[in-house]
Amino acid sequence: MAVGKNKRISKGKKGGKKKIVDPFSKKDWYDVKAPSMFAVRNVGKTLVTRTQGTKIASEGLKGRVFEVSLADLQKNEEDAYRKMRLRVEDVQGRNCLTNFWGMDFTTDKLRSMVRKWQTLIEAHVDVKTTDGFTLRMFCIAFTKKRQGQIKRTAYAQSSQVGSADELLCTAIA
């Protein structure tokens, strides 16, 4: 063994013990506000790390997407299966102003709509609104038994599915 090596054995680690800092002490709470089209404007609160150096807190908030039940936004429990997605567009003081970013159904609602012995028909189309936004609309349809039908199933042929798909696309657009 070389002389003068491994002196640290008796002293311990270099630099000493690092201080444990609570990560929440460096964070701030911001209020999330829904667009004015909803009855309830206050969606909730969100955490963000405080502005430090070149990292600005408001930049960390912009682009965040929040998923909120429409029942909470409209005070109507019948719309509980619809989920609205809201995206932070602007930060004013401690308020995060959001904009509509999408709508979806809850998984339990989708699962309850799909049944055995019928055909599921799906369609999607890109629609441009009058105010310049482009929306991708998804539509879901099902076949059903006719009145007085004895046959257990209500399946559609592939050509019928294709024509129904086109019909859905024209109805949406």
N, C-alpha and C positions, 0 to 999 in steps of 0.2 A: 504494500500500500504506500502510495506517495505521501510524503510529508506535507502537511498543510491542507490536505483535502478532508472533506466530510466534517467541517467544523460546525455545521448546522444541526447536527444530531442532538446536542445538548440545548441549543437555543430555541428550537421549535420552528414553526413556519415563518417565512419571510413576509413582512408587512403586517403581521398581527391579525387579529380577528376583525372581519368586516362588520360594520354596524348594520343591524337588521332594521330596515325602514318599511313601515306599512305602506303598500302601494296605493291604498285609497286616500292617503293624506295628500297625494299629488294630483288628485282628480277633482273635477267640478261637476255639479249636476246641472243639466239644461232641461227646460220644459219643451216638449214636442207638441206643436200646434197643427191641427188638421186644417185643410182648406175650408173656406167659408161655406161651401155647398153642404156641409154636414151640420147637424143640429148641435153636436158636442164638439167644441174646438180643441179642448185639452185631451190629448191622447195619453200622455204619460211623461216620464222623465228618462233621461239617458245620461250615462257617464262619459266623460272625456278627460284625457290628460291635460293639465294646465299648459298654457302657452309658455314655452321655455326655449330661448334661443331662436332658431329659425323655424321650429315646429310650432305652428299656430293652431290653437284649439279649434277654431271655426272651420279650418280646412279639414281637420280630422272628422268633423261632423257632416260636412257636405257629401252627399252621395249615399249616406246611410239609408237603408230601407227598413221600414217598420210594418209589421203585419198586424192589422187590427180587425176585429169582428165588426161587421156593419151594424149589428145589434147595439154595440157600445157607442157607435158614432151617431146613430139615429134614434136611440132610445126605443127600439122596436124589436122585441124578442123573436118575431117571426123571421127576421133576416139573420138569425144567428149562424146559419150555414154559409153565409157569404163572407169571405175574407178580403179586405181591402189592403192593398200594399201602397204605402205612402213613402215618398223619397224626399229627403231633406234637400231643399234648393237654396235656402238662404238662412243666415243666422243673424238675428237682431238682438243684441244684448244677451240675455239668458234664454231667448226663445228660438227654437228651430222651426222655421216655416217649411211645411211640406207641400208636395203636389201629388196628384194621383199618379200611381205607377203601375197599377194593375188590379185585377179582381180575380178571385179563384173561389172554388167551392171547398168546403172541408172534406176530408177523405171519407168520413162516415156518410156524408150526403151522397157523394159519388158512388160509393159502394152500395148504398140502398137503392139507387136508381138502376143499376145493372142487375138484370135478372136472367135466370136460365130460360131456355126455350124461345129466345127472341134474338134478333140481329141488332148489333150495335153499329150505328153509322156515325162516323166522325168527319168533320169538315173544318177547314180553316182558311181565312182570307185576310189580306191586308187591306185596311180601309183608311182613307185619308179624311179627316174631319174638316169642317169649314174653317176652323181656326189654325189649320196647318199641322196638326198632330197626326201621326200615323199609328193606328191601332191594329194589332193582330188579334182577330176575333176567332175563337174556337167554338164550334157548335157540336153538340152531341144529340143524337136522335136514336129512337128505338122503334122496332116494328111491334105491332100489337095484333092480337086476334081480332077477326071481324066478328060482328054480331051474329050469333048463331053458329059459329064455327065449331066443328066437332074435333078436328085435328088438334093434337096437343101443342104442336109447335107453331111458331109464326116467323119462320125464317124467310129472308129475302135472298134472291139469286144475286150473283155478283154483278150482273148487268143492271139489276134494279138498284143495288147499292151505289153503283157509279152514277146513275141518273139522279138518285136522291141526293148524292153528294153535290152534284152540279146545281140542283134545285136549292139546296141549303146555301151554297155560295152566292147565288144570284139574289136570294132573299136577304142575306146579310148585307151585301154591297148595295 
